[in-house]
Amino acid sequence: MSSPSLNEYACGVIRSMADRAESLNVIAIQLQNGATVVDAGVKATGSPEAGRLMGEACLAGCGTVGWTEVRFGEDVFPGVRVVVDRPKAGCMASQYAGWAVSLDDDGTGSPYFAMGSGPARVLYGREPIFEHLGCVESASEAAIIFEGSKLPTEAVAAKIARACGISPENLCVLIAPTASLAGSVQISARVVETGLHKLHELGFDLDAVLSGHGTCPVPPVAKGDLRAIGRTNDAVLYGGTVWYTVDCEDEAVERVIEQVPSSSSKDYGTLFYDLFKRYDGDFYKIDPMLFSPAMVTINNVRSGRVFTAGRVNGEMYMRSCAS
């Protein structure tokens, strides 16, 4: 029996969420063109479990998201544990939010914009990062996950379906705002992906990464999306820990290990919300070296050596939660 494609797996997760809409506090919507939309926090209340499932939909069958506790001294916080067995496919080809979906008019007389995650990105395949991934698949259905506060319309679904080469009725969309129960969880579940992207930016060969394991606190839901963006980023930057198993020469690990944690950035030590204000709300002015977990460990199976850099910073995380 053949395994489901990335998109088949993720669509299965989203459809199962639609089937469990009441217990998950989500709203299942079928658009006029047949596309399935699951609202996990825009008009719906959502739930932590909906956020966990959002994380697994993003990983598209290449990893799992579970619950854990994160401790800073005597303080205990809720958290997620992420295990990824196919890091390049699950994290970079699927979970990474790399597809900017935009329309001048989404059918309501107003524009639509959202960053898309999920394996629909593989079918789209036009992001520059796919030049390095070598990840392709053929599928008759597609799954895309949005972090946003505006539900996609029929026009948005039609554009995504065309770009993926599928019929709209075979499209599954999952969405939650940053400032929501599900949003807080699914962003923390990106901790392994965040570190893997940093490794990619540093020129490390992602084919050498055999697996990834990470933990990250789940921050309290903020009043609005801007504060939520601050808290969710701080959760990864100051509370996230990752462990990668690799197979390469030790020199390749030694070259990057000290640069991988967030503490390697000149912007480290300032709450993300304050950084965002400092740079006039422009993400691209923030030092890209900041976007990584707090602590990174790499086990090289070729030599058996273990390399570690960075540290968790509970004080900064708790300041972020209280802001």
C-alpha positions in Angstrom: 0.0 0.0 0.0 1.4 3.4 -1.0 1.6 6.2 1.6 -0.6 9.3 1.1 1.0 12.3 -0.5 1.8 15.3 1.7 -1.4 17.0 0.4 -3.6 13.9 0.9 -2.4 13.6 4.5 -2.9 17.3 5.3 -6.4 17.3 3.6 -7.3 14.3 5.7 -6.4 16.2 8.9 -8.4 19.2 7.9 -11.4 17.2 6.8 -11.3 15.3 10.1 -11.3 18.7 11.9 -14.4 19.6 9.9 -16.1 16.4 11.0 -15.2 17.2 14.6 -16.2 20.8 14.4 -18.3 21.0 17.5 -15.8 19.2 19.8 -12.9 21.3 18.5 -14.9 24.6 18.6 -14.1 25.2 14.9 -16.5 26.1 12.1 -16.5 24.1 8.9 -17.5 26.0 5.8 -18.1 24.8 2.2 -17.7 27.6 -0.3 -19.9 27.8 -3.4 -17.1 26.4 -5.6 -16.8 23.4 -3.3 -13.6 24.4 -1.4 -13.5 23.4 2.3 -12.6 26.0 4.8 -12.1 25.3 8.5 -12.2 28.4 10.7 -10.2 27.7 13.9 -10.3 31.2 15.3 -11.6 34.0 13.1 -15.3 33.7 14.0 -14.9 30.4 15.8 -13.6 30.1 19.4 -11.1 27.4 18.4 -9.2 25.3 20.9 -5.7 24.2 21.8 -6.4 20.8 20.2 -7.4 22.6 17.0 -4.0 24.3 17.1 -2.2 21.0 17.7 -4.0 19.6 14.6 -3.1 22.7 12.6 0.6 22.0 13.4 0.2 18.4 12.2 -1.6 19.5 9.1 1.4 21.8 8.4 3.8 18.9 8.8 1.7 16.9 6.4 2.5 13.4 7.8 6.2 14.0 8.3 6.0 14.7 12.0 3.8 14.9 15.1 2.8 17.6 17.6 2.1 16.6 21.2 1.7 18.3 24.6 4.3 18.8 27.2 5.3 21.2 30.0 8.1 23.7 29.8 9.9 24.7 33.0 11.8 27.8 33.8 13.1 27.2 37.3 10.1 26.5 39.5 7.7 28.0 36.9 5.7 25.6 34.7 4.1 26.6 31.4 2.1 24.6 28.8 4.0 23.7 25.8 4.3 21.5 22.7 6.7 18.8 21.7 7.3 18.4 18.0 9.0 15.4 16.4 9.8 15.4 12.7 11.1 12.4 10.8 11.3 14.0 7.4 12.5 17.5 8.2 13.2 18.9 4.8 9.8 17.8 3.4 7.7 18.4 6.5 9.3 21.7 7.7 10.6 23.4 4.7 8.4 22.2 1.8 5.2 22.3 3.9 5.3 24.0 7.3 7.3 27.1 6.3 5.1 30.1 5.6 6.5 31.0 2.2 3.5 31.5 -0.1 2.2 35.1 -0.2 -1.4 34.8 -1.4 -2.9 38.1 -2.5 -5.8 39.4 -4.5 -6.7 43.0 -5.2 -10.4 42.1 -4.8 -11.4 39.0 -3.0 -15.0 39.3 -4.2 -16.1 41.5 -1.3 -14.6 44.7 -2.8 -11.5 44.6 -0.6 -8.1 43.1 -1.0 -6.9 39.8 0.5 -3.5 38.9 1.7 -2.2 36.0 3.8 1.0 34.0 4.1 0.3 30.4 3.3 1.8 27.3 4.9 1.1 23.6 4.1 1.8 21.2 1.3 -0.1 23.2 -1.3 3.2 25.1 -1.5 4.7 22.0 -3.1 2.1 21.9 -5.9 2.6 25.7 -6.4 6.3 25.3 -6.4 7.2 28.9 -7.4 8.9 30.0 -4.1 12.6 30.5 -4.5 13.3 28.1 -1.7 12.1 25.2 -3.8 15.1 25.6 -6.0 17.1 24.2 -3.1 14.7 21.6 -1.8 14.2 19.2 -4.7 10.7 18.4 -3.4 7.9 17.7 -5.9 4.7 15.8 -5.8 1.6 15.2 -7.9 -1.7 15.3 -6.2 -5.4 15.9 -7.1 -6.0 17.8 -3.8 -4.3 20.5 -1.9 -4.1 21.8 1.7 -3.1 25.3 2.7 -2.9 26.8 6.2 -3.3 30.5 6.8 -2.4 32.6 9.9 -4.9 35.4 9.5 -8.0 37.2 10.7 -10.0 37.3 7.4 -11.7 34.2 6.1 -10.8 33.3 2.5 -13.5 33.8 -0.1 -14.5 31.8 -3.2 -12.2 34.0 -5.2 -9.2 33.3 -2.9 -9.9 29.6 -3.1 -10.2 29.6 -6.8 -6.8 31.4 -7.2 -5.1 28.9 -4.9 -6.7 25.9 -6.8 -5.6 27.3 -10.2 -2.0 27.8 -8.9 -2.0 24.2 -7.6 -3.5 22.7 -10.8 -6.5 21.2 -9.0 -10.3 21.7 -8.9 -11.6 24.1 -6.1 -13.7 21.3 -4.6 -10.4 19.5 -3.8 -8.9 22.4 -1.9 -8.8 22.4 1.9 -8.1 25.6 3.8 -7.4 25.9 7.5 -7.1 29.3 9.2 -6.6 30.9 12.6 -5.5 34.4 13.7 -2.3 34.8 15.7 -4.3 36.0 18.7 -6.3 32.9 19.2 -6.1 29.6 21.1 -5.3 27.6 18.0 -2.9 30.3 16.7 -0.8 30.3 19.8 -0.3 26.5 19.6 0.3 26.2 15.9 3.0 28.9 15.9 4.8 27.3 18.9 4.7 24.0 16.8 7.0 25.7 14.3 10.0 25.5 16.6 11.8 22.8 14.6 11.0 24.5 11.3 12.3 27.8 12.6 15.7 26.3 13.4 15.8 24.3 10.2 15.2 27.5 8.2 18.1 29.1 10.0 20.4 26.2 9.2 19.3 26.6 5.5 20.1 30.3 5.6 23.5 29.6 7.1 24.3 27.2 4.1 24.0 23.9 6.0 23.0 21.0 3.8 19.4 20.1 4.8 19.8 16.6 3.2 22.1 15.9 6.1 19.4 16.4 8.7 17.8 13.1 9.6 15.3 14.2 12.2 14.3 17.0 14.4 12.8 17.3 17.9 11.7 20.4 19.7 9.8 21.9 22.6 8.3 25.3 22.9 6.1 27.0 25.5 2.6 28.0 24.2 2.1 31.7 25.1 -1.1 33.1 26.5 -3.5 34.5 24.0 -3.0 38.2 23.5 -5.7 40.8 23.1 -4.8 41.6 19.5 -2.7 40.2 16.7 0.2 42.6 17.1 0.8 41.7 20.7 0.2 38.0 19.8 2.9 38.3 17.1 5.3 39.5 19.8 4.4 36.7 22.3 4.5 33.9 19.8 7.9 35.0 18.4 9.3 35.4 21.9 8.1 31.9 22.8 10.4 30.5 20.1 13.3 33.0 20.5 13.5 32.7 24.3 11.8 29.4 25.2 12.2 27.1 22.2 14.7 24.2 22.2 15.5 21.9 19.3 17.6 18.8 18.8 18.6 17.8 15.3 20.2 14.4 14.3 22.5 14.8 11.3 24.9 12.8 9.2 27.8 14.9 7.9 31.4 15.9 8.7 31.8 17.5 12.1 33.3 20.6 10.4 29.9 21.3 8.8 28.3 21.5 12.2 31.2 23.4 13.8 30.9 26.0 11.1 27.3 27.0 12.0 26.5 25.8 15.5 27.2 29.1 17.3 25.3 31.1 14.8 22.1 29.0 14.9 20.4 30.1 18.2 18.6 33.4 18.5 21.2 34.7 20.9 23.6 35.1 17.9 21.5 38.1 16.7 22.3 41.8 17.5 18.6 42.2 18.2 18.5 39.5 20.9 17.5 40.7 24.3 14.6 42.9 23.2 10.9 41.7 23.3 9.7 41.1 19.7 6.8 43.6 20.1 9.3 46.3 21.0 11.5 45.4 18.1 8.6 45.6 15.8 7.8 49.1 16.9 11.5 50.1 16.8 11.6 49.1 13.1 8.3 50.8 12.2 6.4 47.5 11.8 8.8 46.3 9.1 9.7 42.6 9.6 12.5 43.0 7.0 14.4 45.5 9.2 14.7 43.0 12.0 18.0 41.1 12.0 17.2 37.8 10.2 19.7 36.0 12.5 17.1 36.5 15.3 14.6 34.0 13.9 15.6 30.8 15.6 15.0 28.8 18.8 16.8 29.8 22.0 18.8 26.6 22.3 20.0 24.2 19.6 21.6 20.8 20.0 23.0 18.8 17.0 23.9 15.1 17.3 26.1 14.0 14.4 25.7 10.2 13.9 28.7 10.0 11.7 31.1 10.9 14.6 28.7 10.4 17.5 29.5 13.9 18.8 27.0 16.3 20.3 27.1 20.1 19.8 25.1 22.6 21.7 24.7 26.4 21.6 22.4 29.0 23.1 20.2 28.8 26.2 16.6 29.3 27.2 15.8 32.7 28.7 12.8 32.2 31.0 13.0 35.8 32.3 12.5 37.2 28.8 9.7 34.8 28.1 7.8 35.7 31.3 8.3 39.4 30.5 6.7 38.8 27.1 3.7 36.9 28.6 3.1 39.8 31.1 3.3 42.5 28.4 
